[in-house]
Amino acid sequence: MLKIIFISLLPAGKLIFIVSGYYPHFTENVYSSFICKILGQIISRITGLFPFSLAEFVIIVAAVFVIIYIIKTIFSIIKTRRKGKTIKKFILNILAAGGIMYFSFLFLWGINYNRLTLSEVLDLNVESPTQQELNALCEDLIRRSNSLRTRIDRNGGGVLRLPYDKTIALKTAYKGFENIALLHPNLDGKYGSPKGLMLSELVCYTGIPGF
């Protein structure tokens, strides 16, 4: 019975996601700016107590568990006479686990896909610029970049080199939230320190470096 409930979280989560897309203002005010923001700060402060990325650790453990479970199931199918029952159990377990993960993802963050855009939240003018405006912007960015480049430390290859240890950069990252909150109070919040990743290159290939 419990397994059926977990599996039902898949269509239930999908339904909630679809419905939230029809009410972006409600999603923004109730979920994104209230529920998700509170949960995000609580989880961030708790995981910030660990000296390593807890999310990366969970992903690695989960991946190892899935591989072991698949191998174990294959051997069970080969050895047992009731192959159909074993396969059915495997599929139901996968669907149940998928239901838990999908619903948890939506509840903790995923519904943000249906919130208002950042331009709407910050009341920014996002009208299509003219070619002259784009040219002026590019020239301004080039001037600023060249000016800032003379003030940063670089290695022999011209690549940015931090003037302090990476650990210090991670521990002081919270100042970015404090500074941006002065301009946009909507982005204010108290979060834990970010962590470096052991498998950073592999994570970049997956396209999920922001977790």
Secondary structure, DSSP 8 states (H G I E B T S, - for coil): -HHHHHHHHHHHHHHHHHHHHH-HHHIIIIIIIIIHHHHHHHHHHHHTTSSS-HHHHHHHHHHHHHHHHHHHHHHHHHH-S-HHHHHHHHHHHHHHHHHHHHHHHHHHTGGGGGS--HHHHTT-------HHHHHHHHHHHHHHHHHHHTTS-B-TTS-B--SS-HHHHHHTTHHHHHHHHHH-GGG----------TTHHHHHHHT-TT-
